[in-house]
């Protein structure tokens, strides 16, 4: 696109990209407000967890392959396809009356997870370099702000409409984004390449992880030594092992597992793993706790809208926490910034483990969580930048996003399994099966321990000396 066209059309291009990212953010956040309603309707907390898990697993696979496919075949074409499937998946969930239908729709919606990275690429492709930093900042801010709005909007749907409207609104947002992208976004030209896209390596891990998680979910009903449990579990483990072997030997792997030979990358991503398994499940645990009826002995009985609003203060403090972490990383290195952030997470979740029966205390812990996660998500990319050559930063940060999303999916199912270990119901209070107090206690303890494990991984990172150099040199393999 000529520079004059870039300057004249950048506002309409940004309008299309912003609405596309709003649709993606709504897909992520709105559904959390509906989890207590799904517990009441379907009476199986472990299976309800797949409403989150299915989305995240598909999102991990989409994040792995859609950026590369966009480079080869045109980012605008891929974005149109993602928005189409996001709208289709939302509509499937909206009109479904069974949990299986909702989960299937959520899996299709998971393709929306790849929208933001594509939007960043489309900014660089269609907007002049002078405006690129501003536009990338707008998109990043849109992702955070729209997710916060999505929490509250989902609560409004639960309180005043029905859970179906969570998905109807997502459908409308996706269709609007699709129409604006078709109308205002110039067509992207693909880049010819003789290298084949490693689609198999990009998607094979998702069904392997899904099979393992589903075997664990159904083990209590089928039996741990039931033939179905063993075949599904061990078959999925074998598939996962094959995927790792395949990627380690591929000449141009989409997910390069060999990068983890570098200590700084390995430990940074291990921190991501523990955070994704634990602290990133805050909405699944706390929204249920806040909305659960008081007769259960542990719920705080808040309306869905009020519970969602509890997230807003932590989103606001994150605006200041992320730059603070960046300053710390620039002055002392990403390791110290990460340790600061993780200390907030450990304190916040340890406090919830001890006490979670008052709204104000839970709100305070949510703020600590917001500070901690904002700092950690600012520090880890800085650690990656410290460890890799400039030409490989995008590749390695993309790999980290896939890791984070995959383990968020695993963590979602892990928390759902924990909440299902002890349940409470009372026909006199109406239908519904809810997690008992001991299940919440166990979930808080598990998340706290995972935050502590993340601190241990951060402590194992190479230290940076006063002259700015890391004590442990980057391994030559990362440059190959």
KEZAMAR-258324 format. One record per residue (C-alpha): residue number from 0; x, y, z. Coordinates in nm, 2 decimals, always signed. Layout:
BEGIN
> i/east/north/up
> NUM/X/Y/Z
...
This chain:
BEGIN
> i/east/north/up
> 0/+0.00/+0.00/+0.00
> 1/+0.14/+0.34/-0.09
> 2/+0.23/+0.58/+0.19
> 3/-0.04/+0.83/+0.09
> 4/-0.30/+0.56/+0.12
> 5/-0.17/+0.45/+0.45
> 6/-0.20/+0.81/+0.59
> 7/-0.55/+0.86/+0.45
> 8/-0.70/+0.53/+0.55
> 9/-0.54/+0.44/+0.88
> 10/-0.83/+0.54/+1.09
> 11/-1.08/+0.32/+0.91
> 12/-0.83/+0.03/+0.91
> 13/-0.78/+0.08/+1.29
> 14/-1.16/+0.08/+1.34
> 15/-1.18/-0.26/+1.17
> 16/-0.89/-0.40/+1.37
> 17/-1.01/-0.26/+1.70
> 18/-1.36/-0.41/+1.66
> 19/-1.20/-0.74/+1.56
> 20/-1.00/-0.75/+1.88
> 21/-1.31/-0.65/+2.08
> 22/-1.48/-0.96/+1.94
> 23/-1.18/-1.17/+2.04
> 24/-1.16/-1.03/+2.39
> 25/-1.54/-1.08/+2.45
> 26/-1.50/-1.45/+2.35
> 27/-1.24/-1.49/+2.63
> 28/-1.39/-1.30/+2.92
> 29/-1.77/-1.30/+2.90
> 30/-1.82/-1.67/+2.96
> 31/-1.66/-1.66/+3.31
> 32/-1.97/-1.48/+3.45
> 33/-2.18/-1.78/+3.33
> 34/-1.99/-2.06/+3.51
> 35/-2.20/-2.06/+3.83
> 36/-2.52/-2.08/+3.61
> 37/-2.37/-2.37/+3.42
> 38/-2.29/-2.55/+3.75
> 39/-2.66/-2.50/+3.84
> 40/-2.79/-2.62/+3.50
> 41/-2.56/-2.91/+3.42
> 42/-2.46/-3.02/+3.78
> 43/-2.11/-3.14/+3.69
> 44/-1.83/-2.89/+3.77
> 45/-1.56/-3.11/+3.61
> 46/-1.74/-3.12/+3.27
> 47/-1.84/-2.75/+3.29
> 48/-1.47/-2.68/+3.30
> 49/-1.45/-2.78/+2.94
> 50/-1.63/-2.46/+2.85
> 51/-1.30/-2.29/+2.93
> 52/-1.06/-2.57/+2.84
> 53/-1.20/-2.64/+2.49
> 54/-1.16/-2.27/+2.40
> 55/-0.80/-2.25/+2.53
> 56/-0.68/-2.57/+2.36
> 57/-0.81/-2.46/+2.02
> 58/-0.67/-2.11/+2.09
> 59/-0.32/-2.26/+2.15
> 60/-0.33/-2.45/+1.82
> 61/-0.46/-2.14/+1.64
> 62/-0.19/-1.92/+1.79
> 63/+0.07/-2.17/+1.67
> 64/-0.03/-2.19/+1.31
> 65/-0.23/-1.88/+1.21
> 66/+0.05/-1.63/+1.22
> 67/+0.26/-1.84/+0.98
> 68/-0.03/-1.91/+0.75
> 69/-0.11/-1.54/+0.75
> 70/+0.25/-1.46/+0.64
> 71/+0.22/-1.71/+0.35
> 72/-0.13/-1.66/+0.23
> 73/-0.22/-1.31/+0.34
> 74/-0.31/-1.19/+0.69
> 75/-0.64/-1.02/+0.59
> 76/-0.77/-1.35/+0.45
> 77/-0.68/-1.54/+0.76
> 78/-0.84/-1.27/+0.98
> 79/-1.16/-1.29/+0.78
> 80/-1.17/-1.66/+0.83
> 81/-1.10/-1.64/+1.21
> 82/-1.39/-1.39/+1.25
> 83/-1.62/-1.61/+1.05
> 84/-1.55/-1.91/+1.27
> 85/-1.57/-1.69/+1.59
> 86/-1.92/-1.58/+1.49
> 87/-2.01/-1.94/+1.40
> 88/-1.89/-2.08/+1.73
> 89/-2.06/-1.82/+1.93
> 90/-2.39/-1.89/+1.75
> 91/-2.35/-2.26/+1.81
> 92/-2.31/-2.20/+2.18
> 93/-2.59/-1.95/+2.19
> 94/-2.85/-2.18/+2.05
> 95/-2.73/-2.50/+2.23
> 96/-2.93/-2.65/+2.51
> 97/-2.68/-2.91/+2.61
> 98/-2.33/-2.88/+2.76
> 99/-2.18/-3.07/+2.47
> 100/-2.32/-2.82/+2.23
> 101/-2.18/-2.52/+2.43
> 102/-1.84/-2.69/+2.46
> 103/-1.83/-2.76/+2.08
> 104/-1.92/-2.40/+2.01
> 105/-1.65/-2.28/+2.25
> 106/-1.39/-2.49/+2.07
> 107/-1.48/-2.33/+1.74
> 108/-1.46/-1.98/+1.91
> 109/-1.11/-2.07/+2.02
> 110/-0.98/-1.97/+1.68
> 111/-1.04/-1.61/+1.79
> 112/-0.73/-1.63/+2.01
> 113/-0.51/-1.58/+1.70
> 114/-0.68/-1.25/+1.61
> 115/-0.45/-1.01/+1.82
> 116/-0.12/-1.13/+1.67
> 117/-0.26/-1.10/+1.32
> 118/-0.38/-0.75/+1.40
> 119/-0.03/-0.65/+1.51
> 120/+0.11/-0.78/+1.18
> 121/-0.17/-0.60/+0.98
> 122/-0.08/-0.27/+1.15
> 123/+0.28/-0.30/+1.03
> 124/+0.16/-0.40/+0.68
> 125/-0.10/-0.12/+0.63
> 126/-0.01/+0.17/+0.85
> 127/+0.29/+0.41/+0.82
> 128/+0.59/+0.35/+1.05
> 129/+0.53/+0.68/+1.22
> 130/+0.19/+0.57/+1.34
> 131/+0.27/+0.21/+1.40
> 132/+0.37/+0.24/+1.78
> 133/+0.05/+0.43/+1.85
> 134/-0.17/+0.18/+1.67
> 135/-0.01/-0.12/+1.84
> 136/-0.06/+0.05/+2.17
> 137/-0.43/+0.11/+2.09
> 138/-0.47/-0.26/+2.00
> 139/-0.29/-0.38/+2.32
> 140/-0.51/-0.14/+2.53
> 141/-0.82/-0.26/+2.35
> 142/-0.74/-0.62/+2.44
> 143/-0.72/-0.54/+2.81
> 144/-1.00/-0.29/+2.83
> 145/-1.25/-0.50/+2.62
> 146/-1.17/-0.81/+2.84
> 147/-1.27/-0.61/+3.15
> 148/-1.59/-0.48/+2.98
> 149/-1.66/-0.84/+2.88
> 150/-1.66/-0.96/+3.24
> 151/-1.91/-0.69/+3.34
> 152/-2.13/-0.74/+3.02
> 153/-2.14/-1.11/+3.09
> 154/-2.26/-1.04/+3.44
> 155/-2.54/-0.82/+3.30
> 156/-2.65/-1.10/+3.07
> 157/-2.67/-1.34/+3.36
> 158/-2.85/-1.10/+3.59
> 159/-3.10/-0.94/+3.35
> 160/-3.12/-1.16/+3.04
> 161/-3.00/-1.52/+3.01
> 162/-2.68/-1.71/+2.96
> 163/-2.76/-1.74/+2.59
> 164/-2.70/-1.37/+2.55
> 165/-2.34/-1.40/+2.64
> 166/-2.29/-1.59/+2.31
> 167/-2.54/-1.38/+2.11
> 168/-2.34/-1.06/+2.20
> 169/-2.02/-1.24/+2.10
> 170/-2.18/-1.34/+1.77
> 171/-2.28/-0.98/+1.69
> 172/-1.94/-0.85/+1.78
> 173/-1.77/-1.10/+1.55
> 174/-2.01/-1.03/+1.26
> 175/-1.95/-0.66/+1.30
> 176/-1.58/-0.71/+1.30
> 177/-1.60/-0.93/+1.00
> 178/-1.80/-0.67/+0.80
> 179/-1.57/-0.39/+0.89
> 180/-1.26/-0.60/+0.80
> 181/-1.41/-0.68/+0.46
> 182/-1.51/-0.32/+0.40
> 183/-1.20/-0.13/+0.52
> 184/-0.90/-0.36/+0.54
> 185/-0.70/-0.39/+0.22
> 186/-0.63/-0.74/+0.09
> 187/-0.30/-0.88/+0.20
> 188/-0.06/-1.04/-0.04
> 189/+0.10/-1.37/+0.07
> 190/+0.47/-1.43/+0.06
> 191/+0.59/-1.70/-0.17
> 192/+0.80/-1.96/+0.02
> 193/+0.94/-2.30/-0.07
> 194/+0.92/-2.40/+0.30
> 195/+0.61/-2.61/+0.39
> 196/+0.41/-2.50/+0.68
> 197/+0.45/-2.74/+0.97
> 198/+0.08/-2.77/+1.03
> 199/+0.10/-3.12/+1.18
> 200/+0.35/-3.00/+1.45
> 201/+0.13/-2.69/+1.52
> 202/-0.19/-2.88/+1.59
> 203/-0.10/-3.23/+1.70
> 204/-0.03/-3.13/+2.06
> 205/-0.39/-3.00/+2.11
> 206/-0.58/-3.33/+2.07
> 207/-0.30/-3.51/+2.27
> 208/-0.35/-3.27/+2.56
> 209/-0.73/-3.28/+2.52
> 210/-0.73/-3.66/+2.54
> 211/-0.52/-3.67/+2.86
> 212/-0.75/-3.41/+3.02
> 213/-1.07/-3.58/+2.92
> 214/-0.94/-3.92/+3.05
> 215/-0.87/-3.75/+3.38
> 216/-1.21/-3.59/+3.38
> 217/-1.40/-3.91/+3.32
> 218/-1.18/-4.14/+3.53
> 219/-1.40/-4.11/+3.84
> 220/-1.71/-4.20/+3.64
> 221/-1.56/-4.47/+3.42
> 222/-1.31/-4.60/+3.68
> 223/-0.93/-4.53/+3.69
> 224/-0.85/-4.88/+3.55
> 225/-1.14/-4.89/+3.30
> 226/-1.04/-4.98/+2.95
> 227/-1.17/-4.65/+2.82
> 228/-0.97/-4.45/+3.07
> 229/-0.65/-4.64/+3.01
> 230/-0.67/-4.64/+2.63
> 231/-0.76/-4.28/+2.60
> 232/-0.50/-4.17/+2.86
> 233/-0.20/-4.37/+2.74
> 234/-0.30/-4.32/+2.37
> 235/-0.29/-3.95/+2.43
> 236/+0.04/-3.97/+2.61
> 237/+0.19/-4.16/+2.32
> 238/+0.05/-3.90/+2.08
> 239/+0.21/-3.62/+2.28
> 240/+0.55/-3.81/+2.29
> 241/+0.53/-3.85/+1.91
> 242/+0.46/-3.48/+1.87
> 243/+0.77/-3.39/+2.07
> 244/+0.98/-3.64/+1.88
> 245/+0.84/-3.51/+1.55
> 246/+0.91/-3.14/+1.63
> 247/+1.26/-3.21/+1.77
> 248/+1.36/-3.37/+1.43
> 249/+1.17/-3.13/+1.19
> 250/+1.40/-2.91/+0.98
> 251/+1.16/-2.61/+1.02
> 252/+0.93/-2.68/+1.32
> 253/+0.64/-2.46/+1.40
> 254/+0.69/-2.52/+1.77
> 255/+1.07/-2.55/+1.82
> 256/+1.11/-2.76/+2.13
> 257/+1.49/-2.74/+2.09
> 258/+1.48/-2.38/+2.21
> 259/+1.44/-2.50/+2.56
> 260/+1.80/-2.61/+2.57
> 261/+1.87/-2.25/+2.67
> 262/+1.84/-2.21/+3.04
> 263/+1.70/-1.86/+3.05
> 264/+1.43/-1.95/+2.80
> 265/+1.35/-2.28/+2.97
> 266/+1.31/-2.12/+3.32
> 267/+1.12/-1.82/+3.18
> 268/+0.87/-2.04/+3.01
> 269/+0.85/-2.27/+3.32
> 270/+0.74/-1.96/+3.51
> 271/+0.47/-1.91/+3.25
> 272/+0.37/-2.28/+3.29
> 273/+0.31/-2.24/+3.67
> 274/+0.14/-1.91/+3.64
> 275/-0.09/-2.04/+3.37
> 276/-0.17/-2.35/+3.56
> 277/-0.25/-2.16/+3.88
> 278/-0.28/-1.78/+3.90
> 279/-0.44/-1.74/+3.56
> 280/-0.74/-1.95/+3.68
> 281/-0.85/-1.67/+3.91
> 282/-1.17/-1.60/+3.72
> 283/-1.28/-1.96/+3.73
> 284/-1.23/-1.98/+4.10
> 285/-1.32/-1.64/+4.23
> 286/-1.62/-1.57/+4.01
> 287/-1.77/-1.89/+4.13
> 288/-1.69/-1.81/+4.49
> 289/-1.84/-1.46/+4.47
> 290/-2.16/-1.57/+4.30
> 291/-2.22/-1.90/+4.48
> 292/-2.53/-1.89/+4.71
> 293/-2.46/-1.82/+5.07
> 294/-2.66/-2.13/+5.18
> 295/-2.36/-2.34/+5.06
> 296/-2.16/-2.21/+5.35
> 297/-1.88/-2.07/+5.14
> 298/-2.04/-1.86/+4.86
> 299/-2.07/-1.48/+4.89
> 300/-2.40/-1.46/+4.71
> 301/-2.31/-1.16/+4.48
> 302/-2.50/-1.09/+4.16
> 303/-2.30/-1.17/+3.85
> 304/-2.26/-0.80/+3.75
> 305/-2.13/-0.71/+4.09
> 306/-1.89/-1.00/+4.09
> 307/-1.76/-0.91/+3.75
> 308/-1.71/-0.55/+3.86
> 309/-1.47/-0.68/+4.13
> 310/-1.22/-0.73/+3.85
> 311/-1.21/-0.37/+3.74
> 312/-0.98/-0.23/+4.01
> 313/-0.71/-0.50/+3.93
> 314/-0.73/-0.40/+3.56
> 315/-0.67/-0.04/+3.66
> 316/-0.37/-0.11/+3.88
> 317/-0.23/-0.33/+3.60
> 318/-0.20/-0.01/+3.39
> 319/+0.07/+0.11/+3.63
> 320/+0.22/-0.23/+3.73
> 321/+0.33/-0.32/+3.38
> 322/+0.54/-0.01/+3.31
> 323/+0.69/-0.04/+3.66
> 324/+0.80/-0.40/+3.58
> 325/+0.95/-0.27/+3.25
> 326/+1.15/-0.01/+3.45
> 327/+1.27/-0.27/+3.69
> 328/+1.36/-0.50/+3.40
> 329/+1.56/-0.23/+3.23
> 330/+1.75/-0.13/+3.54
> 331/+1.80/-0.46/+3.72
> 332/+1.70/-0.73/+3.46
> 333/+1.39/-0.92/+3.39
> 334/+1.47/-1.18/+3.67
> 335/+1.43/-0.92/+3.95
> 336/+1.11/-0.78/+3.79
> 337/+0.96/-1.12/+3.77
> 338/+1.04/-1.20/+4.13
> 339/+0.87/-0.88/+4.24
> 340/+0.56/-0.97/+4.05
> 341/+0.55/-1.33/+4.17
> 342/+0.58/-1.21/+4.53
> 343/+0.25/-1.03/+4.49
> 344/+0.09/-1.34/+4.35
> 345/+0.22/-1.56/+4.64
> 346/+0.10/-1.31/+4.90
> 347/-0.24/-1.27/+4.74
> 348/-0.32/-1.64/+4.69
> 349/-0.18/-1.74/+5.03
> 350/-0.41/-1.48/+5.19
> 351/-0.71/-1.62/+5.01
> 352/-0.61/-1.97/+5.13
> 353/-0.63/-1.85/+5.49
> 354/-0.94/-1.63/+5.45
> 355/-1.20/-1.59/+5.17
> 356/-1.53/-1.53/+5.35
> 357/-1.56/-1.15/+5.31
> 358/-1.60/-0.95/+4.99
> 359/-1.36/-0.67/+5.08
> 360/-1.08/-0.92/+5.15
> 361/-1.13/-1.11/+4.83
> 362/-1.13/-0.77/+4.64
> 363/-0.80/-0.69/+4.80
> 364/-0.65/-1.02/+4.70
> 365/-0.78/-0.97/+4.34
> 366/-0.58/-0.64/+4.33
> 367/-0.26/-0.81/+4.45
> 368/-0.33/-1.07/+4.18
> 369/-0.37/-0.80/+3.91
> 370/-0.04/-0.63/+4.01
> 371/+0.15/-0.97/+4.01
> 372/+0.02/-1.09/+3.68
> 373/+0.08/-0.76/+3.51
> 374/+0.44/-0.75/+3.63
> 375/+0.50/-1.11/+3.54
> 376/+0.36/-1.07/+3.19
> 377/+0.58/-0.77/+3.14
> 378/+0.90/-0.93/+3.28
> 379/+0.89/-1.27/+3.09
> 380/+0.90/-1.10/+2.74
> 381/+1.19/-0.89/+2.86
> 382/+1.37/-1.21/+2.97
> 383/+1.31/-1.36/+2.63
> 384/+1.45/-1.04/+2.46
> 385/+1.76/-1.06/+2.68
> 386/+1.82/-1.42/+2.57
> 387/+1.76/-1.44/+2.20
> 388/+1.90/-1.26/+1.89
> 389/+1.67/-0.99/+1.75
> 390/+1.57/-1.19/+1.44
> 391/+1.42/-1.47/+1.66
> 392/+1.23/-1.26/+1.91
> 393/+0.89/-1.29/+1.73
> 394/+0.94/-1.67/+1.70
> 395/+1.02/-1.73/+2.06
> 396/+0.76/-1.49/+2.21
> 397/+0.50/-1.67/+1.98
> 398/+0.61/-2.00/+2.13
> 399/+0.57/-1.86/+2.48
> 400/+0.21/-1.76/+2.39
> 401/+0.13/-2.11/+2.28
> 402/+0.28/-2.25/+2.60
> 403/+0.09/-2.01/+2.82
> 404/-0.24/-2.08/+2.64
> 405/-0.19/-2.46/+2.65
> 406/-0.12/-2.47/+3.02
> 407/-0.41/-2.23/+3.09
> 408/-0.63/-2.50/+2.93
> 409/-0.47/-2.77/+3.14
> 410/-0.50/-2.55/+3.45
> 411/-0.87/-2.48/+3.38
> 412/-0.95/-2.85/+3.38
> 413/-0.73/-2.91/+3.68
> 414/-0.92/-2.64/+3.88
> 415/-1.25/-2.78/+3.75
> 416/-1.15/-3.12/+3.87
> 417/-1.05/-2.99/+4.22
> 418/-1.38/-2.80/+4.26
> 419/-1.56/-3.12/+4.17
> 420/-1.39/-3.33/+4.44
> 421/-1.62/-3.20/+4.71
> 422/-1.97/-3.07/+4.62
> 423/-2.28/-2.96/+4.80
> 424/-2.64/-2.95/+4.69
> 425/-2.98/-2.90/+4.86
> 426/-3.31/-2.98/+4.67
> 427/-3.49/-2.75/+4.91
> 428/-3.28/-2.46/+4.77
> 429/-3.34/-2.56/+4.41
> 430/-3.14/-2.74/+4.15
> 431/-2.76/-2.71/+4.13
> 432/-2.44/-2.87/+4.24
> 433/-2.18/-2.64/+4.38
> 434/-1.82/-2.68/+4.51
> 435/-1.80/-2.72/+4.88
> 436/-1.58/-2.51/+5.11
> 437/-1.31/-2.78/+5.13
> 438/-1.29/-2.78/+4.74
> 439/-1.23/-2.40/+4.74
> 440/-0.97/-2.44/+5.01
> 441/-0.79/-2.70/+4.81
> 442/-0.80/-2.49/+4.49
> 443/-0.66/-2.18/+4.67
> 444/-0.38/-2.40/+4.82
> 445/-0.30/-2.55/+4.48
> 446/-0.27/-2.21/+4.31
> 447/-0.06/-2.08/+4.60
> 448/+0.19/-2.37/+4.57
> 449/+0.21/-2.32/+4.19
> 450/+0.30/-1.95/+4.25
> 451/+0.57/-2.06/+4.49
> 452/+0.70/-2.31/+4.23
> 453/+0.71/-2.03/+3.98
> 454/+0.93/-1.83/+4.22
> 455/+1.17/-2.12/+4.24
> 456/+1.19/-2.13/+3.86
> 457/+1.25/-1.75/+3.86
> 458/+1.53/-1.79/+4.12
> 459/+1.70/-2.05/+3.88
> 460/+1.72/-1.78/+3.61
> 461/+2.07/-1.65/+3.54
> 462/+2.15/-1.33/+3.74
> 463/+2.25/-1.01/+3.57
> 464/+2.55/-0.83/+3.71
> 465/+2.59/-0.46/+3.77
> 466/+2.74/-0.41/+3.42
> 467/+2.42/-0.54/+3.26
> 468/+2.56/-0.87/+3.15
> 469/+2.41/-1.20/+3.25
> 470/+2.63/-1.43/+3.46
> 471/+2.54/-1.72/+3.24
> 472/+2.61/-1.68/+2.87
> 473/+2.34/-1.76/+2.62
> 474/+2.39/-2.10/+2.48
> 475/+2.51/-2.10/+2.12
> 476/+2.22/-2.33/+2.02
> 477/+1.98/-2.04/+2.04
> 478/+2.16/-1.87/+1.75
> 479/+2.15/-2.17/+1.52
